Amino acid sequence: MISMTAFWHDSFLAHEPPAGEFEGEWTGRLAFREPHPDRPERVKNVRHIVRTELPQVAWETAPRATDEQLHRVHTPEHVTSFESFCADGGGRMTAETGANEASYRAARYAAGAAAAAVDHALEHGLEDVPYACVRPSGHHAQPEQVDGFCFFNNAAVAAEQALADEAVERVAVLDWDVHHGNGTQEVFYDRDDVLTISLHNDHWSWDPEAHPQTGDTDERGVGQGTGYNLNVPLPPGTGNRGYADAFDRLVEPVVEQYDPDLLVVSAGGDAGTVDPLGRNVVTKEGFETFGARARTMAEEFASSRLALVQEGGYQVSHLGYAMLGTLEGIIGIDSDVADPFAWLDEDADSARRRVDEIVDHYSEWWDLDGT
Ligand SMILES: [Zn+2]
C-alpha cells in the first residue's frame, strides 16, 4: 500500500503579495481592492482537506533550502536581491508578482521542501511518495528573474537535488500547471540530463521582460538540450478527456523513451474547472487520473521514484478538491468525495485536434503514434 509524506512549513502562510485589481496593480477605478489571487488560503485548504480525508498522508516540517541548493538554479545575486527586497518591506516586483517582508523566508522553505521531497523519493521510492505542499510556487522563476508569483524555482531545485546524487543521471519534470512552466524550461534549456514537459493553456508570453518564453512547440531546447523540452499548449476548454489524450499520445511515450531515474511533477491545480487564472475544465476525477498516471509512469519508466511539488491553483475551494484528487490517484484510493464544481463540459474536439498537431510536430524526434 502506497502512503505519502507531505512537506510543509508554517512560513508558507505569511507570504502575501500586494492587493490590487485581481493579480494586477491598483488603479483606483474600482471600489474594492481585491486580495492577490495567490492567497495563503490556497495551501491552508489543501492541507486541511488532505488531513481530513487522507489520514495515510504524514506531515513533516520542511527544512530551509541551503545556499548550495538555491545556487544550483539561481545566481547568488538573485537570491540576495530578493532577500533585501523583502527585508525592505516588499512590494510589487513585476506587473503581477509581489512580495512582503515574509516572502523570502517562505520561498526559502518552499525550495527546501522540494529538495527534501527528492531526498525522500530517493530513499523510499513509491512506498511513501513525497509531496512538497508549498507556497510560493516556483515554475515561472528563472535563474535571475521572478515571474508569475514565483521567486525560487522549487521544481528545478528538486531536479538538481536529485542530480547531485550519484544514483541519478536523468530527471524528467512533468508540469501540468495550466500555465507554461517557463522558468523550469529556461533553467534546463541547454541540458539533456533534465527533460522538461509542460502541459498548459496556449497563453504565450505575458511580459516581454519577465516572461520572454512563449510555451510554443518550437521551443525545443538548445545545444545539448535540443529535443529535451516539450511544450503542449492546449486550447481553452480542455478537460479530462483532452488531457488523457495528451498523456496517452505525448507525455507517456516521451517519458518512457527518455527513461529517467526520477519523475518530478509540478502539480498545479489551476487546470481545474472554475479556476480564475486558467481556461481549462479538469475535475477532481481528472486530477485523480493525473496522479494515477504519474505513479504508473514513475513505476514503469522512472525507477519507481516520484516527487510532487505544488504549483498554482487559484480558486481556493476547488484547489483543495483538485489536490485531494491528485493525491488519491497517487495512493490508488477513491475517497468518494465528489467535485462540487464539476458542471461545465469540455471542448474535447478542439483539444483532440491540437493534440494531433502536437503529436505530428514531435513525431520527427520521438516515436509517437501518428494521427
Ligand atoms: Zn499556474
Boltz pocket constraint, residues with backbone or C-beta under 6 A from the ligand:
constraints:
  - pocket:
      binder: B
      contacts: [[A, 177], [A, 178], [A, 179], [A, 268], [A, 270], [A, 311], [A, 312], [A, 313]]
      max_distance: 6.0
